[in-house]
Amino acid sequence: MNFENCVYRTDVHIDADGERASCRLLALQLAECPGLSFRVTRDVCSLCFAHTQSLLETHPVFPSVVLQQCEMALLEGEVSNREKVQELRDRAEAAILEYQDLPPATGNVESCDVVLYCNETHLRLDDVIQSVLQQTEVFVLLHLVDGSIEGQLFTRYMGRENILVHHCPSATSAMEAVHEVHAKLRSQYIAIQSPLTISLPRRLANALGELRETGADILGSQGGSHPSRLPQIDRYDHYLAPETLVFRRATFNDMGGSAARPDSAPEFVFRATCEDRRIAVSHDVDIKPLEPLSVIPLGPPPGYSVILVGTLRNFARGFPTISQPCDVVLPFHGQLDYVEQALAGLLESGNDDIVVHLVDDCSPVDTETLLRRWSAHPQVRTYRNTENIAQFQSFNNIFPYLETDLIAVQDADDISLPNRFREAATLLQLADADYFGGAVELFGDETVRQPVMHETDDTSQVLRTRYRTSYYPEFRRADYFVENPTSVFRKSMFERLGGYPDFGGALVNRASLDTEFQTRCFFSGVRFAVTREVVLNYRVHAQSATQDNQSGWGSKARAAATMEVQRRRKLFLAGRFDPRSFGALGRYQHATQRITFPK
C-alpha cells in the first residue's frame, strides 16, 4: 500500500504546477479557520503517509503544512477569524520546534547487530557487506554466519573491522542463525540482512528511530519479497518481509528465540502477534533486491492460542535458565500482615540465592517481634529508620549494605512469584541489559480494583484488567513503562544513576519517584529488558501509595510529584545531563540503622 491509496487523499488533479490533491485530514485540522487551503502536493502526501495521525502535535509532517497555510493566509489578510488562525499557527510552530530540538535520547550513536546468513554461492556478497558497513548514523557490528560445510568465509573476512564470522552448518535460516550467535551479540537491536539485498544507507537509522519512537518490539518494512501489513491472528501468512526485520534483542530472548522451522521468520512474527507484542510496519523502502526474491514456503499454521500475558516460548528453541544472587529491598510502614506474606513469598519459593533487606520505615505499630523473628533467618537483614522517609529513600539507604550485583524492588503489600528472580537474571544476562521489568496480576480489594481498572463485560477487557504489563516506551512519551514492583536492576547502574530522586518530604516522596527514575534511566541510555511473563501478584487496596488520600491519585502530593516529573523530563529532553545529580543516593543515610538481635 502506498500514499496514493490514502483514505484522506481525494480530488486529485494535475495542472501546470504539478499534481495536487485535497486532504480530508488537513481539512479537519483547518475546519475552524475557513478560507485556508487544504490542497497539497504529491510530495507532501508521500512524506505524510507513513505517519498519518489525527493529532497535530504528534505528527512529524502535518505541522509544517498547517504552518505554511496559516502564514500565507495571515500574510495575505484573507481570513475571517484571524485569532483562530494565529492560534493554529502557534500550535503548529510549537510542534515543529519540539521535533527539531529533540536530541537522541542518550546523546550517543546507536548501535545494532546485523546478522547475515550466507555462503560462498552468493556472488555479490562483497556488495551486500559493504552496504551494511556503510550505514549512516548507526554503529554496526556485522555477524557473518557461514552456513556452508567448508566455512570459507572464515578466511575471507576474519579480522575485518566490525565483522565477526561464525561457522554454523546446523543453521538453516537467518532466524536460526541469530539464535546460534546470540551469545556474541553486543547491542540492544538485531537486524536481518539478506545476501540477496542491498541495504540503503539509512535503513538501520530509520528502523532504530521507528522502534524508539513507537516502543515497538519488532519492525518490518516493505520493499522485500512480500507486501508489509500488520499481522493478523486469524491466518498464517507472510506479513513482514524477512529480509527487512529489525527487532529488540531482549524481545528475541524473552520469546525463546527462533523456532525449529524452515519458515522461522514468519513464525517469529506470528508468535509475537499472538503474544500481543507491539509490531511496527515501516513504509520506507530501505532495501534493494539484487535479484528476484523467492517466497519461503510456509509450513503448517502454528497451533498457538492468543495470550494477553505470558509468552509462547515453549514453542521456540529456548535458552537455558540462569540463576544469580540478588538483593531484595523490602521497606514497610505498618501493615505487618502484608509484610509477613511478602516475606513468605520471597523465602518459601526456593530462592536460596537472594538476600532480603527488611526495613522498618518508622512504623506506627510495634515491630519488635517481627524484626526479631525474621532477623534469625540466614537470608534476612533487618533495619530501622529513625524517621519516616518513605519507600524510595529507604531503598536508597540500603545501597551500602548490598551483597550482590543485582537489586530488586519488593513492595511490602505485594507477593513475588517463584519465577521472578530467575526470569530477571536470565533476561538481563541474555540481553546484556541493566533494568528488568515484568507483568503483574492484580488481587486484593475488588471494590478498589474494578473502578480503577474500568472493568467491563467484554472477555478480553476483563482479562486485561487482571494484569498490568511492562513495555518499551515511546520516545516522546517515555514515562512510567516498567511495573516498578517487578523492577530488578544492576547495582552498578543504580549507583551510576544516583538512585531514586528526592522531591522533598516523606509524603511527596511516596509519589512518582519511580516514574522519574525510569524516565531518567531511559534518557541516560540504560538498557531495558522486558518480559511478558507474570512475575508478581500486585495487591490493590485503599491504603496503597497510589490509592490513599494523602499520596494517591488526586492528592496534592501526587500532583506536586507529577509536576516535578514533567519538569525534569523537559530537562532530560533538552540535551546531555548528569543523571547522578538528579538522584538522592545517600541523602537520608543518617535515618537508617542496621539492627541485630542477640541469639
N, C-alpha and C positions, 0 to 999 in steps of 0.2 A: 504494500500500500504506500502511495506517495502523496505529496501535498495536493495534487490535482484531485484527489478523492476526498479532500477535507470537507466535512459536513457543513462548515461555516462559509465555504467558498462558493459564491453564486454569481450569476450575471457576468460571465467572462466576456470581455471584448478586446479586440486588437485594433489599434489605430496607429497613426504615425509616431506616437510617443511610446509604442510598445504595448504589451499586454497588461490589462488591469482587471481586477475582479472586485466585487462587493464582498465585504467581510461582515457576516452577521454578528460575530463575536465583538468586533470593533464597534459595530452599530449599537450593541447593548451597552458598551462602556460609555459611548457618547450620547446616550439617549436623553440625558438631562441637559445636553448642550446642543440644541437644534441649530442646524446650519453648518456643522462640521462634517467634512467628508469622511466616508468610511470605505472608500475605494483604495485598493493597494496594488502595488506592482507584483509581478511574478516572483521577484527575488525576495520580497518581504514574506510572501506565502511560504516559500521554500525554507527560509530561516525560522519562521514561526511554527511550522507544522510539528516539529519534533518536541515542542514544549507547550502545546496548546493547553491552556488552562483558562479559567474564567476570572482569576484574581489578578488585578493589575500589579499588585505589589510582589507577586511571586512568579512573574513571567519575565524571562531574560530579553525578549524581543518586543513585546507589546508596549512597554513604557516609551520606547523610542518613537514608535508610530504615533502614539497618543500625544507625546510632547510635540512632535512635528506639526500635527494637525492643530493643536491648541495655539502654538506660537504663530502659525500662519494666520489663523482666524483673528487673534489679538492684534497682529500687525496690520491686517487689512481693515480691522474695525467692523467686520461684518458678523457680529454676534449679538443676539438679543439678550443674553444673560452673561455679561462679562465676568461677574463674580464666580459663577459656576465654572466657567471655562478656566479662570485663573486657579481655582481650587483644584480642578482636574490636572492642570498643568503642573502644579506644585507636587501633587501626588506622584505623577509620572517622573518628575525630576528626582524626587527623593528615592524612588525605586531604582533609577539608573545609577545614582550615586552609591547606593548600597551595593549593587552588583560590581561596580567598578572599583570600589575601595576595599572590598574584602580580600585579604591576602590568603594564601594557602593556610590551612588550619595549623599546621606545625611550623610554618616558616621555612620548611626544608623541602628538598626534592623528594618526590615519592619514588618508591622502588617497586619492582614487580618481577616475579619469577616467571619465565616463559618456557614452556615445555614443548619441544619439537620432537615428535616420534617419527623416525625416518630411517632410511638405509641407503646403500650406495646406488640403488636403481633410480633415485630421484636426481635427474640430470642437472637441474638448475638449483641445486641445494645451496651453493655459494650466494646466489642472488637472494634466496629466502633468508639465509642467515644475516646477510648484510641489512636487509630490510628491518630485521629485529634490532640489530645493534645500532641502527641509525634512528631509533625512536627519539623524538624530541620531548623534553621536559620530564622524562622518566628515566631513572637509572635501571637498567635491565641486567638480570642475571639469566643467561640462556642455558638451558639444560638440553643437550642433545642426547636423546635416548635412542641408542642404536639397537634396532630390533633384528638385525641380521645375525646369522650364526658366526660369521667371521669377525664382526666388530671392527671393521677397518676405519671407522670414524675416529677411533681412539688415536690412531697415528696421524690423521689429517688435522685434527683440531685440538689435540692435547696441548695444554699450556697457553691457549689463546686467552686474551683478556676477556673477562666477563663470560667465559664459556666453561661449563662443566660437561664432561662426556660420561655417559653411563651405558654400560653394556647390559641390556635386559632382554635376552632372547625369549623369555617367557611372556613378555608383554605382547598383546595383540591389538591394542588400540591406544589412542592418545590418553584417554582417561585412565587406563590401566598403567600407562607409563607414569602418569602423575602419582598414582598410588605407589609404584615401585620406588620413586625417588623422593617421596615426601619428607624423609628424614634429612635430605640435603637442601631443602628449600630454606630461604632466608627472609623473605618479605611477608607482608600481610596478604598479598594478592597473587593469584595464579592465572596465567593466560595460556590458552591453547594456540599453538602455531602449526598450521598445516604445511607440509612440504610442497603442496601444490598451489600455495597462495603467497602473494607478497603483502606484507603489512604496510599500509601507508604511514607516513611519518608521525601522524598524531593519533594513531589507533589506540595506543595504551593511555596516552594523556586524556583522550576523550572518555575512554572506558573507566579509568580510575576516577575521573571527575564525576562521571554519572553515578558510580557506586557511592561515592561520598555524598553527592547531592541528595540522592534518593534513600540512602541507607539500605539499598538492596543487597541481597546475598549473592545473586547471580545476574550477569548481564550477557546478552547476546545481541547481535546486530544483523541487519540484512546485508545482502551483497555476497552471500555464500551460496551454498547449493540448494537452500530451501528458503521460502519466504518466512520472515520472522513475524510472529504474533504471540500474544500472551498464551501460555499453555492452558489447556483445559483438562479437567479431571474426568470428563466423560468419554474421552477417546485417547488412544495412544498414537502419537504421530511425531513427525519431525517439526518441532515448533521453533527451535533456535538452531541456526547453522552451527554444527560442532566446531568448525574452524574459526568461529568468532567468539567463543565462550571466554569470559573473564569472570572469576569468582573469588570470594574470600577464602583464604587458606583455612581459617577456623571453621567456616561453613563446611568445607570438604571434610575436615576431620570430624566435626560433630555428626555429619551424616554417615560416617563409617567408611568414607572413601568411595571407590568405584565398585560396581557390581561385576561379577564374572560373566559378562555377556558381551557378544560382539557389538551390540548396539548400546554400549555403556554410556555414551554421551547423551542420547535421547532419554535413556533410562534415568540418568542422574537428574536431568531437568524435570522429568515427570515425577520422580520421587520427591524432589524439593517442592513441587507444586502440591503434592498430596500432604506434605508436612506444613503447608500454609506459609512457606517462606516467601520473602519478597523477591520477585523476579522483575528485572527491568529489561525493556526492549529498546534498543537504540536504533534510530533510523539513519544514522550516519553510515555511509559506505566506506569502511576503513580497511578493506582488503581487496586485492585484485587477483583473480584466478589466473594461473599460468596456463591452464588447460581446462577443458570442461570437467566439472567435478561430478563424480558419480554419487548416487544416493545410497547410503548404507542401508541394506535390508534390515527391516525391523524384525525382532524376534516376537514371540507371543506377548500379548499385553501383560504387564506385571499385575499380579493379583493383589494390589495394595488397597487398603481402605484409607479414606481421608481421615487425618487426625488433626486436632486443633492444638494439641500439645504433645511433646514427646518426639521421638524420631523413629524412622523405619530402617535404622542402621543394621538391624538383624538380616536385612536383605542384601547388604553390601559385604565386602570382604572384611571390613572392620580393622581395628587397631588394638594392640594389647593394652589392657588397663594398667594404669600407673598409680602407685601409692607413694605419697610423700608426706613427711611430717608437717604439721600445720598448727599455728597458734590460733586459738579461738577466743575472742574478747567478748565477754558477756556482762555488760553493766546492767544494774537493776535499781529500781526505786520503789520499794514495796512490792505488792502482788507476788508474794512468796510462793503461792501455789503454782503460778505460771512458771516461776524460776525453777521449781522442782521438776516440772515436766520438760522444760528446755534442757536441763542438765541430764535427765534420764535419756532423752533423745540423742544427746551427744555421746554419752558414755556407755550406753547399753546396746550399741549397734555395731560393735566390733571395730570402732575407730580407735585402735590401740596406739596410733601414732599422732594423736592430737594432744595439745596442752590447752586446758581451759583456764582463762583468767577471769575469775568471778569477782566483780567489782560492785560493792555496796555503795551506791551513789547517795549517801546520806538519807537512807530510807526513813520514813515516818514511823516505822514499826520496828520492834526488836528483831535483829538479825543474828544475834549471837549464836543461837542453836544451829541455824542453817550454815553459817560460815564455819563453825567449829566442826560440824559433821562432815561437810564436803572438803575441808582442808586436809582431812585424813586420806582422801583419795589420792593416789600417786600421780594422777593426771590433772589435778586441780590446784591452782594457786589462788589465794584469797587476798583481797584488798578492801580498804575502806576509805571513802572520801570524807574529808573534814567539812566539806560544804557541797551543796547540790550544784553540780556543774553540767549536768545532762549527759546523754549517752555518747555524743561525739567527742567531747573533751575528755571524758573518761577513757574512751578508746585511744585518743592521742597519748594519754598519760601512761598507758601500758607499754608504749614503744620501748623504753629502756629495759623492760623485763622480758622481751620476746626471746624465744629459744630456737626458733626455726626460721626458714626463709619465706614462708607463706603466712599471711594473716587473714583470718575470716571474721566477718561480722556475724554476731548472733544476738538478735533482739530477745529480750527476756520473755516475751509473750509468744514467741514462735517456736516451732519444733523442726529441727533439721532431720532430713531423711537419711537413711544409711548410705545412699549412693552419693551424697553431696560432695564429700571431700575427694572421693575417687574421681568423680566427674571433673571437678575443678583441677586436680593435679594432672589428670590425663590431658585435658584440653589445653591447659596452659603450656604444658611441655610440647605437645604435638604442634601447636600453632605458634610456639615461641612468643607467647603473649604475656602481658603484665596484669591484666584485670579480667576476672571471670564473673559472669552473671548467668543466672538460670531462670527457670519458671517456678511459680509457686501455686499451690492450691489453697483456696480460701476455706476457712472453717470458723466456727465461733457463733457469735450472736447474729441470728438470721434477721432480726429486726433492724440491725445496723447494716448487714451485708447487702440485703436486697435493695434498699433505696440507694445505697452508694453505688452499687453495680448495675442499676437500672434493669432489674430482672424483667424478662418478657416470657411470653408463651412459646416463642419460636425455639425449636430444639437446639439449633446451632448457637443461638444467642444465649440460651440458658447455659450451655456448656462453656461459652466464653466468659460468662460471669463467674464461673467457678475458678477460673485461672487468670493469672497475670504472667506475661512473658517478658523477658528482657529482649532487646533488639538492638540493631546497629542504628545510630542516629542519622537523621538527615542533617547535613552540614548547617544549613541556615536555621534549623530548629533544634540544634543539639541542646538538650535539656536533661530531664530525668528519663534515662533509657535503660538503665540496668536496675532490676529489682534489688534495691540496696540490701535487704535481709539475706540475699543469696551471695553477696559480694565476697570474693576471695581475691587477694592481690599479693603481689610480691613485696616483701619488706623493703627492698631497695627502691622500688618505685614509690612506695608510700613516703619514704624519707626524702626522696628527690623532689616530690611534690609538696613537701612541707606539712603533710597530714590534712585533716579536716580543718575548715576555717573557723573563725570566731566572729560572730555577729554582735557580741556584746550582751552578756546576761544569760542566765540559765534558761529563761523562758523562750526567748527568741532563738537560742541555740538548739532548741528541740526541733526547729522547723527548717527544712530545706537545705541544711548544710550538706547533706548527701548529694543534692542536686548540684550545688555549686562545685563540689569535689569532682563529680563525674564530668561536668562541663569543663572544668579546668584541666582534668586529665585528657579529655578529647582534644582540646586546643593545644595541649602540650605534646601531642604525638604519641600518647600512651596507646599501646596495642590492646584492644579488647577481644575477648573470645567469649561468645555467647552460645549456650546450649538451649535447646527447646525442651530438654528433659526437666521434669518437676523434681526439684531438689529440696523443697522446704514446704511445710504447712504454715500458712500465714494466718494468724489469729485476728479476726475482726471483732472489735469490742469498743464500747463507748469511751473507755479510758485511755485508748491508744493515743500516741502523739499526733496522729492525723485526725482524730475524732473528738477529743475533749475540747471544752470551751475555752481553754487557755492557749493551746498551741495548734488546735485543729483548723480545718478549713473554715474560713470566715472569721477567724480570730485576728486581733490586732497584731499579735506576734507573728502569725503566718503571713499576714500582708506585708509587714516590715521585712521579713526574711525574703519574701518573693521579690520585693523591690530591690533588695541588695543583690540577689542573684542576677536580676536583669541588668543592674548597673555593672556588675563585674563581667557579665557576658559581653557587654559592649566594649569593655576594655580588652578582653581576650580577642575580640574580633578586630580590634584596631591595629594589631601587629604583634611583634615579638614581645614577650613579657617574661618575668622571672616568676615561675609558679610557686617557689618556696615562700616568696614574700606574701602570698595570699593565704598561706597555711598558718596554723596556730600550734604546731607541734611543740610541746614543752611549755606552752604559755601558762598552763594551770598545774604544772608538775607538783607544786607545793601542796596541792589539795589531795593527792592520792598517796596512801601509805600501804606498803605491803604488811600484812599481818600473818603471824603464825601462832599456833596454839601448842602448848606442851602435850606431848603424847602421854 
